[in-house]
Amino acid sequence: MKKTFAAIFILLISACGNSYKNDINVSEAKSMSEELLVKIQEQNYDVIRQYYSDNFFVEVSEDQWKKNLMMINDNIGEINRFELSNSEITYGSEPFVALTYIVDRGKTPEIHEFSITKENGTLKIFGHKIKL
């Protein structure tokens, strides 16, 4: 009886662990999102596609997203600097990292909110909101 109870207890502990096939961590997501922000800062819009999930471009086309980023740059100014203000990992059927950056463009600060997951072992942004 004790052995059976011990085996069930061990199984419960194992089931409660955070072992996911697409495990993700904040430092990886932070590095990738900051790499993207540098590309936006450099106005190198032709290479940003690689950072986004295909699902991101379901609601807005890749061309329209690039135009939006260019319009923000033209109207508000270039990115001077950015700083991570919040990070959080959410575990569920597919874990993801939510990152919030304060971006200084000189005229007006803006907030960039990223939702990042792993797709086939590669980090991808599936959500990117810009709040002016």
Secondary structure as GFF3:
##gff-version 3
##sequence-region A 1 132
A	DSSP	alpha_helix	2	15	.	.	.	ID=ss1
A	DSSP	alpha_helix	26	41	.	.	.	ID=ss2
A	DSSP	three_ten_helix	45	51	.	.	.	ID=ss3
A	DSSP	three_ten_helix	54	58	.	.	.	ID=ss4
A	DSSP	alpha_helix	62	76	.	.	.	ID=ss5
A	DSSP	beta_strand	81	90	.	.	.	ID=ss6
A	DSSP	beta_strand	96	104	.	.	.	ID=ss7
A	DSSP	beta_strand	109	119	.	.	.	ID=ss8
A	DSSP	beta_strand	122	131	.	.	.	ID=ss9
###
